[in-house]
Amino acid sequence: MASYRRDADANRNALFGSSTSSSSRAGAPKKSSLRDSSAPSSFSSTNPSTNAHTLLRSNAAPPQRRSSPLSNALTGQARIEKLQEAQECQKKAKKALQKSLFSSPDPVSAALFYHRAAESYKQCGGEDRMERLHRVASAECHMSHGAYAIAAGDYVRAAELMAKSDEEEKGNETMTIEDKRRECHDLYENASKAWREQGEMGRAAECLLQSGFALLMSVGEGQGVEGDEEDDSLVVLGGQRLMGMNRIALEAIEAAVESHVPDPLNRYKHFRQTGISMFVDPEETGDSLQKDNILNNDEETRSICLAHMVKSSFAHETVARAVEKFAEYGEYKSALYAAGAVTALLEHDGFSTISLSRAYCVESILALAIGDVVAADKYFLEVHLQNNHYLTSRECKLAEDLIRAVKMRNDEDLEMARNPNGENRAALSNLNPMLRNVVATLRISGVAKSMASTSSTGKVAETEATVTKVHDSNAHDDSTPKITAGDENLDNELDDLMKDMGLAS
């Protein structure tokens, strides 16, 4: 019995440390611990909470902090030498572009020197303005001799630097937010042209979309910019912008959507609000432009459009950003037009994925948002339900519940369908926050409630007129049947019958 107690005490001391006196600790068997011989005295056996796990953690190397991007910038004498090198490259580039009696301008050498100067300013850090100017000069030289890919990269880098710049002066005038938007738009547009010359249609379309987003740049995205401190586009109510989208930005983003998917391949092309398709002859009359069936049934036109469709990986995610931006500003028609482009890209892949199911659900939500329940129900039955994978998805149930509630004018069913804690909570959580706000503003009649006005002027009267116009254009979908002369005669006959039966009131 004594030997059992002695063994038990020894095992306890080996696992948890000894809490007895020093004499009893001396008689205990020596632990085979993971402690190193050079470990500090704080990890001695007198601490009863010390175990192998804490010993391993104490001997582990401390975590290294991730260095910030500015920590790699040169300092001291190295920075001074790099700045001098950049200035020398700038002088050589200017000299290469000069024309003399025995030499002609050399844009190739000038482009290399400008690019080297821009890289030097980038390594120095804090020289964003000088780097941006040399990036633009390098891109222009590269464009002149056909180096389109390098030129596009320089344009994109210059646009990124312009977006985060904090410079306050532009020559002798103060830079405003409008100047910043215009400069970023032009740089991204030049990058799109360069990628198009290179044959990279996917990157060209992405840069074109960025040029449209640049026109919506707010004051909060830059520092030191004066002139629009009270920008109403910063105000967000109910997940939407208070001011409507700029007309120029709307046109640029819709053109970028068509650069991904030509309009003849988009089933919602008639919801485009600005411009016409580049695949339609502009000299034709308005009647011929409205013949969508002729465009869709023309095999030659469809083959040309398929050749111009962007087939790069994850192209649908780029267009989905346009859908979110349109929904943020309350432009539901344009959002539905962009959503049609997303589904066209996913359907062209030939695979039924969860992304396609969510894209179908977004189409139904946006169609209900503009008050067109007929189009939502039509495409849900004729297009969406023809996909077997979509039939078993959660998004299909959400779209069906929303369409049925709006179609039957049942407020309770509508609230139950979009309840975040209800049966469709999984499908709602997978939607973008902007689209969840659209679901929350759906109505059983008319269009979804929008906080944004129709233009950047901010006139409430224009917003109400537009909403009334949209409601009147879709009145045949939701309005009650009109009473005709035949109906009145039928009512009179029923009244006479009631009088004969003695039931007249």
Secondary structure as GFF3:
##gff-version 3
##sequence-region A 1 505
A	DSSP	alpha_helix	2	16	.	.	.	ID=ss1
A	DSSP	alpha_helix	22	27	.	.	.	ID=ss2
A	DSSP	three_ten_helix	41	43	.	.	.	ID=ss3
A	DSSP	alpha_helix	52	59	.	.	.	ID=ss4
A	DSSP	three_ten_helix	69	72	.	.	.	ID=ss5
A	DSSP	alpha_helix	76	96	.	.	.	ID=ss6
A	DSSP	alpha_helix	107	124	.	.	.	ID=ss7
A	DSSP	alpha_helix	128	144	.	.	.	ID=ss8
A	DSSP	alpha_helix	148	163	.	.	.	ID=ss9
A	DSSP	beta_strand	169	170	.	.	.	ID=ss10
A	DSSP	beta_strand	173	174	.	.	.	ID=ss11
A	DSSP	alpha_helix	177	198	.	.	.	ID=ss12
A	DSSP	alpha_helix	201	214	.	.	.	ID=ss13
A	DSSP	three_ten_helix	219	221	.	.	.	ID=ss14
A	DSSP	three_ten_helix	232	234	.	.	.	ID=ss15
A	DSSP	beta_strand	236	237	.	.	.	ID=ss16
A	DSSP	beta_strand	240	241	.	.	.	ID=ss17
A	DSSP	alpha_helix	247	260	.	.	.	ID=ss18
A	DSSP	three_ten_helix	263	265	.	.	.	ID=ss19
A	DSSP	three_ten_helix	269	271	.	.	.	ID=ss20
A	DSSP	alpha_helix	286	289	.	.	.	ID=ss21
A	DSSP	alpha_helix	292	297	.	.	.	ID=ss22
A	DSSP	alpha_helix	299	308	.	.	.	ID=ss23
A	DSSP	alpha_helix	315	328	.	.	.	ID=ss24
A	DSSP	alpha_helix	332	349	.	.	.	ID=ss25
A	DSSP	alpha_helix	354	369	.	.	.	ID=ss26
A	DSSP	alpha_helix	373	382	.	.	.	ID=ss27
A	DSSP	three_ten_helix	384	386	.	.	.	ID=ss28
A	DSSP	alpha_helix	388	391	.	.	.	ID=ss29
A	DSSP	alpha_helix	394	407	.	.	.	ID=ss30
A	DSSP	alpha_helix	411	417	.	.	.	ID=ss31
A	DSSP	alpha_helix	425	429	.	.	.	ID=ss32
A	DSSP	alpha_helix	433	440	.	.	.	ID=ss33
A	DSSP	alpha_helix	460	473	.	.	.	ID=ss34
A	DSSP	alpha_helix	475	478	.	.	.	ID=ss35
A	DSSP	alpha_helix	485	500	.	.	.	ID=ss36
###
